[in-house]
């Protein structure tokens, strides 16, 4: 089967750093994606990892360990606008489709 | 600007009624997808299409139907057989290359009257 786990909710303070973890078990692996979704809106692409290691893009970084089935999204210098849900998705398995985790709702407090 | 357009933004369905959600893309993408999102849950795949005139069932296809007559269009019909249709529906597309990400439309919120 395919399973992706993320924490349901997290809270952090403006200006701080937060790490959102994602663990996965999928049949086949062809990349791990992170998306940001504000309530009632479309998910927007944040990052992509296919090889082990850290990918950095401005205030956002994403890490992947394929042997451990583990990824995290690191958000630095948190801003109020970062309050959103963060979706972890793995591409693989039958049809090479995307399997999404439940999402982590992040609340950034002043 | 290229993108994916979903309409309507809000849709209400009466008991026993079929409704159709529109999804149009001008990104020249081969693959298109329909996802359903319920509160507190991740996106679940309803149907997908890798090429014109071909589509496959996803994980929760029962009570839904699709067509792919044109590359740009992938409409989703929610039939009366879908007993719990209230959800946020997202359409997405992707190029045919191996490592391409999904691009999403702005979604349709479907509610039952």
Interface residues (C-beta under 8 A of the other chain):
Chain A: X4 X8 X30 X31 X33 X40 X41 X42 X43 X44 X45 X48 X50 X87 X89 X95 X97 X98 X100 X101 X102 X103
Chain B: X33 X35 X40 X41 X42 X43 X44 X45 X48 X56 X58 X88 X90 X98 X99 X101 X102 X103 X104 X105 X106 X107 X109
